[in-house]
C-alpha cells in the first residue's frame, strides 16, 4: 500500500489534483486456482480498503490538461519514477504537506501554513547548510561568551542553539534561485515581495503577533499567495527527481492557460 500511495502522489502531481485507485488486484504464488483446464494458475485477489472523500464525480483530465504525462517525462521516464521513490524516503514530510492540499476541501489558513512548512522542510532536507560554517560559528560563539558577563551566558547559549539555522526568508530565496524558470517567474511576480509576503504571513498566523498583523495577507490575497507557493514547490519537486528546467517550462507553457490563468496575466507575443 505504501508503494501504491507513493505512486498515487506522483500521479497527483501530473494531474495537479487528487486522484484515487478505483480497483486493486493482487496475484501471488501462494494462491492458486484451476480455471477448468486442470492446470493451476495464480489466483486474482481483489483488495478492498477504506478511503475517505473519494471524488468519483470528477471529470477525467485529458493529457493536454496534465502538468506532465508518461511521454513527457523526457528521455528516461523510468529513471524519473525510480528517483521519485528514492526521494520520497528522504522528503516524505515535505511531499505529504503539499499533497494534502490536493485532497483537502476548501482553503484555510492551515493550507498556507502547511505549504510554508513544506517549503522549509524541503529546503532543510535538500540543502543542509548553515548561515555560517560550523567552525566559524563555534569560534564566534566562544569569542562572544568570553566578552559577555557570566550572568548572560545561559541566555546566550539558548540563542546560539538556533542562531545558525537559515530563516524562512533565506530558504525561500535559495529555493527560487535554484528551481525557478521563466514561466514560474511570471507566476511569482516580484520575487522579493513574494518572499516577504510568505515570511510575514507565516510569522503572523503562527504566533498572531499584533505587530505583524498589517503585514500579513488575508482572504483572497492569502489564497493566491498559497497557490503561487504550491506551484513553486511542485517545480522544485520535479527538478529534484530529474526533470530539466526546459522540460518543466515546456510542460507549464502547455497548461498555464488552463491551470494558472488566475495567477498571471499571460500575454501572447
N, C-alpha and C positions, 0 to 999 in steps of 0.2 A: 504493500500500500504506500510505503514511503517513496519508492521509486515511481509509482504511478502519480502521486500528488506532486512530486518534483517536476515531472514532465508536464503535468497539467498546468503548473505555473509558467512553464516555458511557453505553452500554447496561449496562456492568458496574455503574455507579453505580445505575442504575434497578433492576437485579436484586439488587444488593448481593452479588454473587458473580461468578465467572469466566464468560465466555461466548466463543464462538468462531464464526467464519464456517464454514459447512458446505459452501458452494458459491460460487464467484466466476466470473462470466462477463462478458466484455467484447465491445463492438462498436465498430467504427471504420470510417471511410471507406476505409481502405487495404486492407481485406479484404472482398471481395465474393463472393457465391455466387448461382448460378442455381438456384432451388429447383424448376424444372420449367416455369415459365410464360414463359421467355425474358427475364425481367427480372432484373437484378442487385440483390440486397439485401445489406445489411451482414451479414456472417457472424458468428455467435456463436462466441466463442473461450473455451474453458474454461481457467481459470487454476489451476495446481497449485503449491503451495509447501509447504515443510517446516514443521511446527509440532509442538512437544513437549507432552506431558502433556495432550492434549485429553481431556476427560471426557465422552465420548458417552453414558455411562450415567446422567448426572444427570437427575433428573426435571424436566420443564418447569415453570416457575413460572406460576401464574395471575396475572392482573392485580391481584387483591386481595392478593397476596403481594409485590408490587413496591413499591419506595420511591416511584416515580412512573411514569406511563405517558405516552404522547404526549398523551392527552386531559386529563392533569392538569398540563400544563406552563403553564397559565394562558391569558390572552387572546391571547398572541402566541408560540406554541410555536416557530415558525421562527426568531424573533429569539433565543430562548434557545439553539437549536442553533448559530446563527451565532456567538453570543457564546462558545460552548464552543470553537469552532475558533480564534477570535481570542485567547482567554485561554490556550489551550494553547501558543501560540507563546511566551508570557511565562512561564507557570507549569509548563511541562513537567517540570522536575526534581521539583517538589513533587508534581505529579499522579502521576508514574510511581512514586514511592516509596510512595504509597498503593495504587495499582492492583496493585503487585507482591504485596500481601498477599492479593489475591483469587485469585492464581494459584500461590502457594507452599503446599505441603502442610505441615500441622503448624504448631506455634508454637515459635519460638526467641527467644532474646534479641535477635537481629538484627531480628526482626519489630518489637519495641518500639523499638529504636534507629532503624530506618528511619522509623517513624511520627513519632518525636520530631524527626528531621531534616526530615521533610516539613513539620511544623508550623513549624519555624524558617525553612526556606527559603520557604515560602508567605508568612509574615509579612514577611520581608525584602524580597520582591519586590512585595508589595501595599502595605505600609505602610513606605515608605522614609523613615524619620526616625531621628534620633539621640536619645540621652538628653538632651543639652544642645544648643541651637542652635550650629551650627558656629562662628560669630563669637565667641560667648561662650566656647566650649571653647578656641578658639585663644588668646584673651586670658588665660584661666585657666592654660593651659599655659605661656605666656610669663612670667606672674607667678611661677609655681612654680619655673621654671628660673632666674629671677633670684635667688630666695631660696635655692635649693639649691646646695651646693658643686659645682664643675665635675666632680669625680670621680664624682658620681652622675648626671650628665646623660645619659650613654649608656643607662643602665638606665631612667631616667625616660622617655626618648624611645620606648623599646620599649613601655612601659606605655601611653603616650599613643596609640600607633598603633591600639590596640584598645579603649582605655578609654571611648570614646564610643558604642560599639555597645550595643544593647539586649541584655540577657541573656535566657536562655530563660524565666525567671520572668516578666519584663516582657512578652515576646512572647505567652506563653500567656494572661496576664491580658487583654491587648488583644484577642486572638482571641475569648476567651469573652465579653468585654463587647460586642463588635460582632456576633458571629454566633450567640450562644446564643438559646434560645427556651424556652418553658415546658416542653415535653416533654423537650428536651435537658437542662434544669436538673435534672429528676428522674433522668435517667440519670447525670449527672455527680456528683450529690450535693453534698457540701461542696466548693465550688469551690476554696477556698484549699488544702484538703487534697489535692485532685486535682492542683493545680499543683505543690505541694511534692513529691508522690509522683513526678510525671513528672520534675521537675528533679533530685531526689536520685537516682532510679533511673538516669536518663540519665547523670549525672555518674559514678556508681559503675561502670556497665557500660561506660563509655567509658575510664575510667582505672584501674578496680579499686583505688581508694584504700581501704585498710583502714578509714580514719576514717569513710567513708561507708557501709560495708557494712551496718550496722544500720539505716540509714535507707532502704535500697533495698528495693523489693518483690521477691518471689521467687515462683516457681511459679504457682499459680492466681491469686494476687493480681496478679502482673505481667501475666498474660493478660487479666484483667478490666480492668486499667488500660489496656492496649493497645486493647481493644475500645471503651472509652469515648473514647479519643483518636481512634480511627478514625471514629466517628460524628460527633465534633466537627469533624474535617477535612471529612467529607462535607457537613455542613451549611454549612461555610464555603465550600466549592467551589460548592455550589448557589446560595448567595446571591450569590456573586461573578459568576455568569453570568446573574443576573436573576431567580431565584426570590425571591418575597417571603417574609418571615418567616411570615406567616399561611399561605401555601401549603405551606411546609415542615412547619409544625405539623400541618396537616390531613393531610398525607401520612404523617407519622410516627405520628400517632394511629391511622391506619388499619392500620399494620403492626406497631405496637410489641409487641402480644401475641405475634406470631409471630417477629419478628426480634430483639427486645431484652428479652425477658422475663427473661433471665439477668442483666440489668444494673440492673434497678429493680423494686421491688415496686409494681405498678400496683394501685391501689385504686379500685373503682367508686364513684362518688358515690352 
